[in-house]
């Protein structure tokens, strides 16, 4: 999997961005290619262009729109052998409808921030109806806002203790119970252990894999959801972004 970066939304830039990715990965194709964000940055060599204030991202207001970008992504999928499937990331219902109406092509995946503090029933239901796979990033509430992460919420910690699990395992199970894919991030080897529960040079007692395979009961799922509803918070870039007026 890889993504079309935000500074290459203009249709004439998409294939070059894809080719750069293929070259860096040393592969002739990508299993799935996502539009990383529905907001285009100004094109150029700078991956994170800034406005003159040096704080806000420089938006490409002259870009033709997300539907035009999606049309080109779809063309590359249909007319080349470089992509096996196409999808999006961080799209809401309105944006999904716009690109589907423009092309008739439904994204295979929508990768979104997803955890109990950010329950989006309208988006979840829309994706389910359209057959769009939701992939959850930041399922533990990791964020750049400085707010309390959901994994550190006392109620979540208490639920995990009662179930004999780690808070991360409980939150991952909360995501998978809904039928979503989940991509937690960790730098701790024992938490990246595969489902077999074995990692080199580690004792069984020290293995606390994030991917301990268990299913929450309906009651535990609802209790966790209610904790999240009382503490609604978006944790990533959209929570702090201030567009130029």
ABEGO torsion letter per residue (X at the ends): XBBBBAAAABAAAAAAAAAAAAAAAGBABBABBBBABABBBBBEABABBBBAAGABBBBBAABAEAAAAAAAAAAAAAABAABABBBBBGBBAAAAAAAAAAAGBBBABBBBBBBAABBBAAAAAAAAAAGBBBBBBGAAGBBAAGBBBAAABAAAAAAAAAAGBBAAAAAAAAAAAAGBBBBBBBABAAAABBAAGBBBGBBAAABBBAABBBBBBAAAAAAAAAAAAAABBBABAAAABBBBX
